[in-house]
Amino acid sequence: MPDINGLQLYREIKKRDIKAKICFITASESLFDIAYKFSPVYTFIKKPIENEELIRVINDLLNK
């Protein structure tokens, strides 16, 4: 995303819908570590991930 990063996007989404369920998928180890500690995001997924696992995680998120 050229003009905004994932955490900024998260904040914008939450401003518009506090109940929105957010899931980050990242290959960046440093972003994962920082965001996981300091951001109230529901779910983080590290890449690579198998399709079946991704579906399971998203279904779990939706059912919370």
SETI-900253 format. One record per residue (C-alpha): chain; x, z, y; residue number from 1. Coordinates in nm, 2 decimals, m for minus. Layout:
<pts>
kette;xx;zz;yy;nr
A;X;Z;Y;NUM
...
</pts>
This chain:
<pts>
kette;xx;zz;yy;nr
A;0.00;0.00;0.00;1
A;0.18;m0.11;0.31;2
A;0.02;0.11;0.58;3
A;m0.07;0.44;0.39;4
A;0.07;0.63;0.10;5
A;m0.13;0.78;m0.19;6
A;m0.15;1.13;m0.04;7
A;m0.27;1.00;0.29;8
A;m0.53;0.79;0.11;9
A;m0.63;1.11;m0.09;10
A;m0.69;1.30;0.24;11
A;m0.89;1.01;0.39;12
A;m1.11;0.99;0.08;13
A;m1.17;1.37;0.08;14
A;m1.27;1.36;0.45;15
A;m1.54;1.11;0.36;16
A;m1.65;1.27;0.04;17
A;m1.54;1.62;m0.05;18
A;m1.68;1.58;m0.40;19
A;m1.48;1.27;m0.48;20
A;m1.28;1.30;m0.80;21
A;m0.92;1.17;m0.75;22
A;m0.67;1.07;m1.01;23
A;m0.32;0.96;m0.92;24
A;m0.11;0.74;m1.15;25
A;0.25;0.73;m1.06;26
A;0.59;0.64;m1.20;27
A;0.77;0.84;m0.92;28
A;0.90;1.16;m1.06;29
A;0.96;1.31;m0.71;30
A;0.61;1.22;m0.58;31
A;0.46;1.37;m0.90;32
A;0.65;1.69;m0.85;33
A;0.57;1.73;m0.48;34
A;0.21;1.63;m0.50;35
A;0.14;1.84;m0.81;36
A;0.27;2.16;m0.64;37
A;0.12;2.11;m0.29;38
A;m0.19;1.90;m0.32;39
A;m0.53;2.00;m0.46;40
A;m0.56;1.68;m0.65;41
A;m0.76;1.69;m0.97;42
A;m0.54;1.48;m1.20;43
A;m0.20;1.33;m1.20;44
A;m0.09;1.08;m1.47;45
A;0.27;0.98;m1.52;46
A;0.34;0.62;m1.61;47
A;0.39;0.48;m1.86;48
A;0.07;0.57;m2.03;49
A;m0.12;0.41;m2.32;50
A;m0.46;0.27;m2.25;51
A;m0.63;0.51;m2.49;52
A;m0.47;0.81;m2.32;53
A;m0.57;0.68;m1.98;54
A;m0.93;0.64;m2.08;55
A;m0.93;1.00;m2.23;56
A;m0.79;1.15;m1.91;57
A;m1.03;0.96;m1.68;58
A;m1.33;1.06;m1.90;59
A;m1.22;1.42;m1.89;60
A;m1.19;1.40;m1.51;61
A;m1.54;1.25;m1.48;62
A;m1.69;1.52;m1.71;63
A;m1.55;1.81;m1.50;64
</pts>
